[in-house]
Amino acid sequence: MTTDYETLQGVLEGAGLPASAAEAHGAACGLLCAGYRDPDAIVALLGDADGDEELRQTLGALLEATRVLLEEGDLAFDLLLPGDEMPAAQRSWALIRWCRGFESGAGRPDLDRLSDEAAEIRADIAAIADAAGTAGEEDLSELAEYLRVGVQLLYEEGNPPAPEF
């Protein structure tokens, strides 16, 4: 099952959900960083739309595909946002919605459990989620790169490898 932006957006709209594809991907990332792997968690978070099976399968595939990329490390992970052919203002709003989704998926952080760097990243994601403006082309690229690397760190801190015996 594909998890490209346009397909995911179409499934969400078809199910009558107000979440954007960026927001859904942010929610998946937040859930994974908080240690959730059950596909029902993202369905419950975004809305079931009366048991829409296509929605459940698509969101489950999104969660799993995102988990695999985060597990791979080596910066294989990237944010699911509209392509560069979209206007910068539209991509800015998508980035804000991605951060809002992340916040809803990750929940309230246990800052005592996070490193200083991870706590700063969480604070930055919350600040972006509360933003009301748009960013320029260069700022968008820098923010997306910062978030990509930051989410990888948050995932690794929230999901440490099992100890070897």
C-alpha positions, 0 to 999 in steps of 0.5 A, spaced: 500 500 500 502 506 498 503 512 502 504 518 498 501 524 500 496 525 494 493 518 495 493 519 503 490 525 502 484 522 498 483 517 503 482 521 508 478 526 504 474 520 502 473 518 509 470 525 511 476 526 516 478 533 517 486 531 518 490 532 512 496 527 509 501 531 513 497 531 519 496 524 519 503 523 518 505 527 523 500 523 528 504 517 526 511 519 527 508 522 534 505 515 536 511 512 534 516 516 538 511 515 544 512 507 543 505 506 540 505 501 534 498 498 534 495 501 527 488 502 531 492 507 535 492 512 529 485 510 527 483 512 534 487 518 534 484 521 527 477 518 527 474 511 525 469 514 520 465 509 521 469 503 520 472 505 513 476 499 512 480 503 506 482 508 511 484 503 517 488 499 512 491 506 509 493 509 516 496 502 518 500 502 512 502 509 514 504 507 521 508 501 519 512 504 513 514 510 517 516 505 523 520 501 518 524 508 515 525 510 523 528 503 524 533 504 518 536 510 521 541 513 516 536 518 515 532 514 511 526 517 514 523 524 511 516 528 512 510 526 508 509 533 505 506 536 499 511 536 493 515 542 491 511 544 486 506 546 491 506 554 493 511 555 499 505 558 503 501 551 502 507 547 504 508 552 510 501 550 512 502 543 511 508 543 516 504 546 521 499 541 521 504 536 521 507 538 527 500 539 530 499 531 528 506 530 531 503 533 538 497 530 538 500 523 537 506 524 541 502 526 547 505 530 553 512 529 553 515 526 560 521 531 559 525 528 565 526 522 561 528 526 555 535 528 553 536 536 553 536 536 545 530 532 545 526 536 550 528 542 545 526 539 539 519 537 542 519 544 544 520 547 537 515 542 534 510 545 539 512 552 537 511 550 530 504 547 531 502 554 534 505 558 529 500 562 524 504 564 519 508 562 513 515 561 512 519 562 505 522 557 501 529 557 504 526 557 511 521 551 509 527 547 507 531 548 513 525 547 518 523 540 514 530 538 515 531 540 522 524 536 524 527 530 520 533 529 524 529 531 530 524 526 529 529 521 528 532 522 535 526 522 538 524 516 536 531 513 538 530 516 545 523 513 545 525 506 543 531 504 545 534 497 542 533 491 546 539 489 550 543 484 547 545 478 552 
